[in-house]
Amino acid sequence: MSTYIKDLEWRYATKKFDSTKKINSEDLDKLLKSVQLSASSYGMQPYKILVIEDPEIKEKLKPAAWGQPQITDSSHLIVFANYKTIDEKYVDSYIENISEIRGIAIENLAGLKDKLIDSIVKLPAEAQNTWAQKQAYLALGNLLSAAASFKIDTCPMEGFDAGKFDEVLGLQEKGLTTSVIATAGYRSEEDPAQDAKKVRKSKEQLFELI
Ligand SMILES: Cc1cc2nc3c(=O)[nH]c(=O)nc-3n(C[C@H](O)[C@H](O)[C@H](O)COP(=O)(O)O)c2cc1C
């Protein structure tokens, strides 16, 4: 079987982390690089990702995440926060980045700018937020798979109060809101969840080959 599939079978939503084990900076860099390389709609990456190691901040956030122990026991808490609105200024800074990296004159990117304004900037605010949140979830997916390949354990989490996270992390003033979070570190040998069989739909239920 491929190593990739084995890694995905190895991973599970870790409930109990070994709080004595920390992700070293080299592994953390690889993990963050994988997230940085995530695909996103139009390549706009409409999010900011907070990588929290500070125990005091984690302690403050724990009650806002239903008291889930992974928040404080894991090595790092990763908060995916999406931009709530995508305005022309945001598009301009993206265009500038393309221009710089690919050496294309800004005026030659005018067509792309118009397209981004038409398809994203003109969306109603709520739709922009939803679109941006979807992109953040893709980055989360990448984090989970990449971490598994580096033998780093993770737990993706929706069990938290986004308003409280935004408040503690000062996200509102930056135009951001918490979309989804994940914890990363190393499983405790005592976590019974690691022995549970994976529950997934059968191939027939899940796929329709047409
Ligand atoms: C978006 C998302 C949110 C989740 N939220 C939580 C959570 O708040 N707490 C938790 O312990 N597990 C959470 N899970 C873990 C799922 O329950 C778990 O991924 C699923 O049951 C499949 O099991 P596995 O990941 O161990 O294979 C979440 C998973 C995802 C993808």
The ligand as an ORCA input file, in Angstrom:
! r2SCAN-3c Opt
* xyz 0 1
  C     -14.100     20.534     10.525
  C     -13.964     19.525     11.633
  C     -14.316     19.856     12.930
  C     -14.119     18.952     13.974
  N     -14.351     19.343     15.276
  C     -13.912     18.549     16.288
  C     -13.879     19.031     17.616
  O     -14.260     20.155     17.928
  N     -13.407     18.194     18.583
  C     -12.929     16.946     18.303
  O     -12.493     16.258     19.225
  N     -12.972     16.460     17.035
  C     -13.417     17.228     16.031
  N     -13.381     16.780     14.735
  C     -12.884     15.412     14.461
  C     -13.912     14.511     13.761
  O     -14.861     14.079     14.675
  C     -13.138     13.353     13.116
  O     -12.264     13.884     12.133
  C     -14.063     12.344     12.454
  O     -14.873     11.715     13.404
  C     -13.281     11.297     11.675
  O     -12.372     10.617     12.494
  P     -10.801     10.635     12.274
  O     -10.413     12.037     11.930
  O     -10.234     10.216     13.599
  O     -10.467      9.682     11.175
  C     -13.615     17.656     13.681
  C     -13.303     17.332     12.362
  C     -13.426     18.247     11.353
  C     -12.991     17.876      9.951
*
